[in-house]
Amino acid sequence: MSKVTNQEKWLSLPEAAEHLGVHSATLRRWTDRGEIPHMRTPGGHRRLALSDLERFADENRQGRATTAVELTWAQQAMIQTRSEISQPEGKPWLTAVAVNNRGQHRQLGQRLMGLTLQYVATQNNHQLLLEEARTVGEAYGWLAQTDHLSLTDTLSATLFFRDMLVETALSTSPTAGVQSEDNLRLMRRINEMMNAVHLAIAKTYEQGG
């Protein structure tokens, strides 16, 4: 664990998670494994040094910059998803979501979209992004259970999201001049990310009984 110094800035676990742009549960696992040093207050709360967070972020920064093609794909995917969600016909899982939980569902969807964009753009540190995707999947699974959604409806919602990502990739690639090998890589990354999410959701339903 890190030692306290007068010059160091210390953050709580939620503050540190927000600083890194990850879920608190993911950051908690990283600190438990010793990947990021931390200290505990007399009350048992974790505190993380800003310098340790910056060093971890630098070491795990994505391998290359996001390209214009990837940004175009992400933007079109988000537009298409919002357009489809505005039409609830044929989407029973959409109307089943409790009104007071829709904001949380939206935040998780936005987080997953951002993670997917990072994942298709990076060449290194795949496991960190996949682990965060699993955390998002777990959070979504537990939230869906509070709405009394069946596993079928919950997976239908995430399969809908996957379909939007894939269909946008297929329609974007020809117009953007993407090579076939790049398109294959994009599709493979989308599937890897969403597979992690689906398995995490299924796990929460098994645990929730």
C-alpha positions as YAML, in Angstrom:
chain: A
units: angstrom
residues:
- id: 1
  name: MET
  ca: [0.00, 0.00, 0.00]
- id: 2
  name: SER
  ca: [1.11, 3.58, -0.59]
- id: 3
  name: LYS
  ca: [2.30, 5.78, 2.24]
- id: 4
  name: VAL
  ca: [0.56, 9.02, 3.06]
- id: 5
  name: THR
  ca: [2.48, 12.20, 2.24]
- id: 6
  name: ASN
  ca: [1.52, 15.82, 2.65]
- id: 7
  name: GLN
  ca: [2.18, 16.51, -1.04]
- id: 8
  name: GLU
  ca: [0.13, 13.61, -2.37]
- id: 9
  name: LYS
  ca: [-3.52, 13.98, -3.38]
- id: 10
  name: TRP
  ca: [-5.68, 11.09, -2.23]
- id: 11
  name: LEU
  ca: [-9.00, 10.05, -3.75]
- id: 12
  name: SER
  ca: [-11.80, 7.86, -2.45]
- id: 13
  name: LEU
  ca: [-12.63, 4.71, -4.41]
- id: 14
  name: PRO
  ca: [-15.60, 6.32, -6.23]
- id: 15
  name: GLU
  ca: [-13.53, 9.43, -7.03]
- id: 16
  name: ALA
  ca: [-10.64, 7.30, -8.29]
- id: 17
  name: ALA
  ca: [-12.99, 5.16, -10.41]
- id: 18
  name: GLU
  ca: [-14.47, 8.30, -11.96]
- id: 19
  name: HIS
  ca: [-10.96, 9.63, -12.62]
- id: 20
  name: LEU
  ca: [-10.02, 6.44, -14.50]
- id: 21
  name: GLY
  ca: [-13.42, 6.16, -16.16]
- id: 22
  name: VAL
  ca: [-14.14, 2.67, -14.82]
- id: 23
  name: HIS
  ca: [-16.73, 1.10, -12.56]
- id: 24
  name: SER
  ca: [-15.97, 1.12, -8.82]
- id: 25
  name: ALA
  ca: [-16.22, -2.69, -8.73]
- id: 26
  name: THR
  ca: [-13.50, -2.98, -11.38]
- id: 27
  name: LEU
  ca: [-11.20, -0.63, -9.50]
- id: 28
  name: ARG
  ca: [-11.84, -2.53, -6.27]
- id: 29
  name: ARG
  ca: [-10.71, -5.75, -7.95]
- id: 30
  name: TRP
  ca: [-7.57, -4.07, -9.28]
- id: 31
  name: THR
  ca: [-6.63, -2.82, -5.83]
- id: 32
  name: ASP
  ca: [-7.36, -6.24, -4.31]
- id: 33
  name: ARG
  ca: [-4.94, -7.79, -6.81]
- id: 34
  name: GLY
  ca: [-2.30, -5.16, -6.05]
- id: 35
  name: GLU
  ca: [-2.36, -3.65, -9.53]
- id: 36
  name: ILE
  ca: [-2.90, -0.19, -8.03]
- id: 37
  name: PRO
  ca: [-1.50, 0.66, -4.57]
- id: 38
  name: HIS
  ca: [-3.89, 1.96, -1.95]
- id: 39
  name: MET
  ca: [-4.18, 2.73, 1.73]
- id: 40
  name: ARG
  ca: [-7.05, 2.37, 4.18]
- id: 41
  name: THR
  ca: [-8.38, 4.98, 6.55]
- id: 42
  name: PRO
  ca: [-8.97, 4.08, 10.23]
- id: 43
  name: GLY
  ca: [-12.58, 3.45, 9.20]
- id: 44
  name: GLY
  ca: [-11.51, 0.90, 6.59]
- id: 45
  name: HIS
  ca: [-12.17, 3.03, 3.49]
- id: 46
  name: ARG
  ca: [-9.75, 2.86, 0.56]
- id: 47
  name: ARG
  ca: [-7.76, 5.88, -0.53]
- id: 48
  name: LEU
  ca: [-5.76, 5.94, -3.75]
- id: 49
  name: ALA
  ca: [-2.95, 8.34, -4.63]
- id: 50
  name: LEU
  ca: [-3.53, 10.44, -7.73]
- id: 51
  name: SER
  ca: [0.06, 9.80, -8.83]
- id: 52
  name: ASP
  ca: [-0.52, 6.03, -8.69]
- id: 53
  name: LEU
  ca: [-3.68, 6.42, -10.77]
- id: 54
  name: GLU
  ca: [-1.87, 8.54, -13.37]
- id: 55
  name: ARG
  ca: [0.96, 6.01, -13.58]
- id: 56
  name: PHE
  ca: [-1.50, 3.13, -14.01]
- id: 57
  name: ALA
  ca: [-3.37, 5.05, -16.72]
- id: 58
  name: ASP
  ca: [-0.12, 5.81, -18.59]
- id: 59
  name: GLU
  ca: [0.99, 2.18, -18.44]
- id: 60
  name: ASN
  ca: [-2.33, 0.91, -19.74]
- id: 61
  name: ARG
  ca: [-3.15, 3.57, -22.27]
- id: 62
  name: GLN
  ca: [-4.60, 2.24, -25.52]
- id: 63
  name: GLY
  ca: [-2.09, 1.12, -28.10]
- id: 64
  name: ARG
  ca: [-3.07, 3.54, -30.86]
- id: 65
  name: ALA
  ca: [-5.29, 6.54, -31.42]
- id: 66
  name: THR
  ca: [-8.90, 6.14, -32.45]
- id: 67
  name: THR
  ca: [-9.21, 6.61, -36.20]
- id: 68
  name: ALA
  ca: [-11.79, 8.68, -38.05]
- id: 69
  name: VAL
  ca: [-13.40, 5.48, -39.34]
- id: 70
  name: GLU
  ca: [-13.87, 4.14, -35.81]
- id: 71
  name: LEU
  ca: [-15.28, 7.44, -34.58]
- id: 72
  name: THR
  ca: [-17.69, 7.54, -37.52]
- id: 73
  name: TRP
  ca: [-18.79, 3.99, -36.75]
- id: 74
  name: ALA
  ca: [-19.35, 4.80, -33.05]
- id: 75
  name: GLN
  ca: [-21.33, 7.95, -33.80]
- id: 76
  name: GLN
  ca: [-23.55, 6.21, -36.37]
- id: 77
  name: ALA
  ca: [-24.07, 3.25, -34.05]
- id: 78
  name: MET
  ca: [-25.23, 5.55, -31.24]
- id: 79
  name: ILE
  ca: [-27.59, 7.44, -33.58]
- id: 80
  name: GLN
  ca: [-29.03, 4.19, -34.95]
- id: 81
  name: THR
  ca: [-29.48, 2.75, -31.45]
- id: 82
  name: ARG
  ca: [-31.31, 5.84, -30.19]
- id: 83
  name: SER
  ca: [-33.54, 5.82, -33.25]
- id: 84
  name: GLU
  ca: [-34.48, 2.18, -32.79]
- id: 85
  name: ILE
  ca: [-35.10, 2.55, -29.05]
- id: 86
  name: SER
  ca: [-37.54, 5.38, -29.73]
- id: 87
  name: GLN
  ca: [-39.73, 2.75, -31.42]
- id: 88
  name: PRO
  ca: [-40.71, 0.26, -28.68]
- id: 89
  name: GLU
  ca: [-42.72, -2.00, -31.00]
- id: 90
  name: GLY
  ca: [-41.36, -5.54, -30.89]
- id: 91
  name: LYS
  ca: [-39.14, -4.75, -27.89]
- id: 92
  name: PRO
  ca: [-40.95, -6.03, -24.78]
- id: 93
  name: TRP
  ca: [-37.79, -5.69, -22.72]
- id: 94
  name: LEU
  ca: [-37.82, -1.93, -23.35]
- id: 95
  name: THR
  ca: [-41.27, -1.34, -21.92]
- id: 96
  name: ALA
  ca: [-40.52, -3.66, -18.98]
- id: 97
  name: VAL
  ca: [-37.74, -1.41, -17.65]
- id: 98
  name: ALA
  ca: [-38.89, 0.58, -14.62]
- id: 99
  name: VAL
  ca: [-39.16, 4.30, -15.32]
- id: 100
  name: ASN
  ca: [-36.95, 5.21, -12.36]
- id: 101
  name: ASN
  ca: [-34.21, 2.86, -13.59]
- id: 102
  name: ARG
  ca: [-34.05, 4.03, -17.20]
- id: 103
  name: GLY
  ca: [-31.40, 6.62, -16.44]
- id: 104
  name: GLN
  ca: [-29.12, 3.90, -15.02]
- id: 105
  name: HIS
  ca: [-29.76, 1.69, -18.03]
- id: 106
  name: ARG
  ca: [-28.85, 4.62, -20.29]
- id: 107
  name: GLN
  ca: [-25.62, 5.30, -18.39]
- id: 108
  name: LEU
  ca: [-24.55, 1.66, -18.62]
- id: 109
  name: GLY
  ca: [-25.29, 1.67, -22.35]
- id: 110
  name: GLN
  ca: [-23.20, 4.79, -22.86]
- id: 111
  name: ARG
  ca: [-20.36, 3.26, -20.82]
- id: 112
  name: LEU
  ca: [-20.51, 0.08, -22.89]
- id: 113
  name: MET
  ca: [-20.43, 2.09, -26.12]
- id: 114
  name: GLY
  ca: [-17.33, 3.92, -24.92]
- id: 115
  name: LEU
  ca: [-15.63, 0.68, -23.90]
- id: 116
  name: THR
  ca: [-16.40, -0.90, -27.27]
- id: 117
  name: LEU
  ca: [-14.89, 2.08, -29.08]
- id: 118
  name: GLN
  ca: [-11.75, 1.79, -26.98]
- id: 119
  name: TYR
  ca: [-11.61, -1.94, -27.57]
- id: 120
  name: VAL
  ca: [-11.85, -1.74, -31.36]
- id: 121
  name: ALA
  ca: [-9.17, 0.97, -31.35]
- id: 122
  name: THR
  ca: [-6.59, -0.64, -29.08]
- id: 123
  name: GLN
  ca: [-3.98, -3.26, -29.77]
- id: 124
  name: ASN
  ca: [-2.80, -3.74, -26.20]
- id: 125
  name: ASN
  ca: [-4.27, -4.36, -22.74]
- id: 126
  name: HIS
  ca: [-7.36, -6.13, -24.03]
- id: 127
  name: GLN
  ca: [-8.01, -7.82, -20.70]
- id: 128
  name: LEU
  ca: [-8.45, -4.56, -18.77]
- id: 129
  name: LEU
  ca: [-11.17, -3.41, -21.15]
- id: 130
  name: LEU
  ca: [-12.85, -6.82, -21.18]
- id: 131
  name: GLU
  ca: [-12.81, -6.88, -17.39]
- id: 132
  name: GLU
  ca: [-14.53, -3.51, -17.28]
- id: 133
  name: ALA
  ca: [-17.06, -4.79, -19.82]
- id: 134
  name: ARG
  ca: [-17.79, -7.73, -17.52]
- id: 135
  name: THR
  ca: [-18.35, -5.30, -14.66]
- id: 136
  name: VAL
  ca: [-20.82, -3.33, -16.79]
- id: 137
  name: GLY
  ca: [-22.53, -6.62, -17.70]
- id: 138
  name: GLU
  ca: [-22.80, -7.59, -14.03]
- id: 139
  name: ALA
  ca: [-24.24, -4.18, -13.13]
- id: 140
  name: TYR
  ca: [-26.74, -4.44, -15.97]
- id: 141
  name: GLY
  ca: [-27.70, -7.97, -14.93]
- id: 142
  name: TRP
  ca: [-28.44, -6.96, -11.35]
- id: 143
  name: LEU
  ca: [-30.30, -3.83, -12.48]
- id: 144
  name: ALA
  ca: [-32.44, -5.89, -14.87]
- id: 145
  name: GLN
  ca: [-33.31, -8.27, -12.05]
- id: 146
  name: THR
  ca: [-34.58, -5.37, -9.93]
- id: 147
  name: ASP
  ca: [-36.90, -4.61, -12.86]
- id: 148
  name: HIS
  ca: [-37.99, -8.28, -12.78]
- id: 149
  name: LEU
  ca: [-36.81, -8.80, -16.35]
- id: 150
  name: SER
  ca: [-36.35, -12.42, -17.36]
- id: 151
  name: LEU
  ca: [-32.94, -13.56, -18.53]
- id: 152
  name: THR
  ca: [-34.41, -13.89, -22.02]
- id: 153
  name: ASP
  ca: [-35.57, -10.26, -22.07]
- id: 154
  name: THR
  ca: [-32.29, -9.03, -20.60]
- id: 155
  name: LEU
  ca: [-30.20, -10.85, -23.19]
- id: 156
  name: SER
  ca: [-32.60, -9.68, -25.91]
- id: 157
  name: ALA
  ca: [-31.75, -6.10, -24.95]
- id: 158
  name: THR
  ca: [-28.00, -6.66, -25.19]
- id: 159
  name: LEU
  ca: [-28.37, -8.68, -28.40]
- id: 160
  name: PHE
  ca: [-30.26, -5.70, -29.81]
- id: 161
  name: PHE
  ca: [-27.27, -3.51, -28.88]
- id: 162
  name: ARG
  ca: [-24.86, -5.98, -30.53]
- id: 163
  name: ASP
  ca: [-27.00, -6.02, -33.68]
- id: 164
  name: MET
  ca: [-26.89, -2.22, -33.89]
- id: 165
  name: LEU
  ca: [-23.08, -2.25, -33.59]
- id: 166
  name: VAL
  ca: [-22.65, -4.97, -36.21]
- id: 167
  name: GLU
  ca: [-25.17, -3.53, -38.67]
- id: 168
  name: THR
  ca: [-23.55, -0.10, -38.40]
- id: 169
  name: ALA
  ca: [-20.13, -1.63, -39.00]
- id: 170
  name: LEU
  ca: [-21.41, -3.38, -42.12]
- id: 171
  name: SER
  ca: [-23.03, -0.24, -43.51]
- id: 172
  name: THR
  ca: [-20.13, 2.07, -42.58]
- id: 173
  name: SER
  ca: [-17.28, 0.02, -43.97]
- id: 174
  name: PRO
  ca: [-17.96, 0.36, -47.74]
- id: 175
  name: THR
  ca: [-18.62, 4.10, -47.59]
- id: 176
  name: ALA
  ca: [-15.57, 4.73, -45.41]
- id: 177
  name: GLY
  ca: [-13.23, 2.77, -47.63]
- id: 178
  name: VAL
  ca: [-12.38, 0.24, -44.93]
- id: 179
  name: GLN
  ca: [-10.30, -2.73, -46.04]
- id: 180
  name: SER
  ca: [-11.80, -6.19, -45.59]
- id: 181
  name: GLU
  ca: [-9.21, -7.17, -42.96]
- id: 182
  name: ASP
  ca: [-10.01, -4.03, -40.95]
- id: 183
  name: ASN
  ca: [-13.70, -4.80, -41.17]
- id: 184
  name: LEU
  ca: [-13.10, -8.35, -39.97]
- id: 185
  name: ARG
  ca: [-11.08, -7.04, -37.04]
- id: 186
  name: LEU
  ca: [-13.86, -4.59, -36.13]
- id: 187
  name: MET
  ca: [-16.49, -7.33, -36.19]
- id: 188
  name: ARG
  ca: [-14.31, -9.67, -34.13]
- id: 189
  name: ARG
  ca: [-13.72, -6.99, -31.47]
- id: 190
  name: ILE
  ca: [-17.43, -6.22, -31.21]
- id: 191
  name: ASN
  ca: [-18.21, -9.91, -30.69]
- id: 192
  name: GLU
  ca: [-15.45, -10.35, -28.09]
- id: 193
  name: MET
  ca: [-16.69, -7.37, -26.11]
- id: 194
  name: MET
  ca: [-20.35, -8.38, -26.22]
- id: 195
  name: ASN
  ca: [-19.56, -12.02, -25.41]
- id: 196
  name: ALA
  ca: [-17.96, -10.82, -22.17]
- id: 197
  name: VAL
  ca: [-21.05, -8.76, -21.37]
- id: 198
  name: HIS
  ca: [-23.51, -11.60, -22.10]
- id: 199
  name: LEU
  ca: [-21.61, -14.10, -19.97]
- id: 200
  name: ALA
  ca: [-21.43, -11.61, -17.09]
- id: 201
  name: ILE
  ca: [-25.19, -11.05, -17.28]
- id: 202
  name: ALA
  ca: [-25.86, -14.79, -17.25]
- id: 203
  name: LYS
  ca: [-23.58, -15.13, -14.21]
- id: 204
  name: THR
  ca: [-25.56, -12.55, -12.23]
- id: 205
  name: TYR
  ca: [-28.80, -14.38, -12.97]
- id: 206
  name: GLU
  ca: [-27.25, -17.66, -11.77]
- id: 207
  name: GLN
  ca: [-26.10, -15.95, -8.58]
- id: 208
  name: GLY
  ca: [-29.42, -14.20, -8.10]
- id: 209
  name: GLY
  ca: [-31.29, -17.48, -8.35]
...
